[in-house]
Amino acid sequence: MMKEIILPITPFNSLWFKDCFHMALLPVLSQILGNADCIKYNQFFHYVLTEEGIAGFNNEFNNIFKIMRYKDINFYLEPTNDIISEITQALLAKYYVVVGIDNYYEEKRKDFFNKEHNGHSITIFGSNIKKESFWALEQPFFYSYNYSEMEIKQGNIELGYQSFLNNIENNDFFYNTLSPISRINGRDIPSSCFISGEDLSREKKDNLSISNYVNKYLENRQNIYKNLENIKLYERDFEYYYIKCADPTVGSKSINNLSKLINDKRIEFYLMNNIVNIGNGGNENNDVINYWTQIRSYISKFVYSHVINKEHIYICQQLIKDIYYLEKTYYSKIFRKLKKM
């Protein structure tokens, strides 16, 4: 009997890309297709104003599973009563497995193990039958994008998967709420995704996906500029949004929105810089990220201290004002370069 099965794979460690489901799927598609551009270049970013204040929003193009079918990737999605057997059989057939688990039952995750329930997706690419364990790509702690190969006990996977199924309708179980493009039929959260490891037409980049991405940005140029005005509105009413954060729920949402916005800006720059040489446009983007990070820090201090600091409010308003002009400059450079492609 074969003692160990290992399928080839390389973790994606460039940055945190959207959510743990994307982080689990990117290495698999890169292995099969030679790149994962079809799901990377599947969105464009703009600013929105919510009840809690400023936020980033990704206009997403196509459902991930429709993209995979279009790319002729063989895969199947279905919950199972015997996840260990299903994974083992899939690996024998050279299928990768992206599986949902609850970190509460995962010994490798010291931040959650026996402490807190958390819905999470990992990539399983191998097994050690003798040791009754699976090889998976996993992060060492929450929000880390330093993924590596880890050996996880089958018992951890079995308990974690069952808890995932039991809590799949509970929004509090997930830190990142999956958007419709990452859901089955735009509706259901995938608990397990079995993907054939058969190499297809491997290419270093997907020119069609990149071209579509560029066209979407150019088509939405006016909307992107228009939505920059939400930054000015946020600056004008910042004191109002700041004081609203005295409510713990509002404060938590505001901090989470800023964290997501900061990461979305990193993703946007990563994608753009891979197709055009942004040059010193990267300086504006770095400043924008640094300023939003400072604003998040000031809001966090208020949320946890409940002490209104007028000086902090003034500093944040000045930072937001600077962000508006930095973004105008940044996007003007981006659009000039995209038009030349």
Phi, psi and omega in degrees: 000139177296129184272332184214140176238126178227119174264143182292138179194152177231128181295152174266111185237019184290319179189173176281119185253095171069291185201172185292336177292316175297318180297330178281326186277326184305314180296326181292312180294323177298322179291319185281315187261346186092346177200166177238029184300331184298332176254345174287309184270059187233030185191158164225152189261143165208167182272145173226161176245124181248181178297334181268351182126209185288150177203163173259151178224134177257114171285111186262147189268298190228149176297135183304317185287330173292321178299315181297322177293320179299327179276006179063030176276128177279125178203161173218151184233117175193139173293156181221151177276347182225077187296326182295313179296319182296317179295316181299314179294323179296316179297321177298327179272009179065044174252134170281155181231120170260114189234143177273133178222167173257118182301343180303331184258009185255108185299330182292337182262085184297337181288335182241336188304121180058021181237311188210140178278138182203122177287135189206150176245139176228161177257122175258126184233004181191169178213153171242100187297320182296319182271357181054054180220162176242151172265130182223155168271121185216153177270152181284333180202170185305132176068003174286139173255017176271070181285147178210171178285127178228144177265120185241134181297141178302324179299324177296318180294316183298311179293319181295320180293316181297320178293324176301313179298319183292334185249009189297336179268359183265108183298330180290348180285338185245130174287311177264116176280121182294134177283167182305330183292341181259009182250151178292125184056027180071010189231310190262137177287126180288130177266334178205137180226117183255119190238125181298135179274011179297124178294130176258208179286100186278125178225150182294326177214160183255095185297327181294315179295320180293318179298318178297320179299313180299315180298320180297319178296314181294320178297329184255019182306311182296321179295321180296315177295318180300319182286346172295337179295340176297333177294317179295321178295322179294320179295317180299318185254022187301319182300321178299313181292324179299310182294327177301334182289357173296333172286120184305323180294315179295316180300316179296317180295320180297315179295316179296320179298319179291322178298316179293318179302313180301316180290324177299322178293324176295317180297313181302315180295317179302314181293313181297316185291341177281345182243336174225150178278100185291332178064228183287358171299336177294333178294315178299316182296319177298319178295318179302312180298317180296320182290317177297325178296319177296318180297317177301321180296317179294320178294320179299319179299320179291317181302320185269340180259334184062023179249115179291129181240105184298325179296319178296321178299314180298315180300316181297319179298321178292320178296318180295320177301316178295321180301318181303311182288326175296318180293321177301315179294315182300311183290329177297322177293317180300310184293326176299318181289321180295324180297333182278351183285000000 
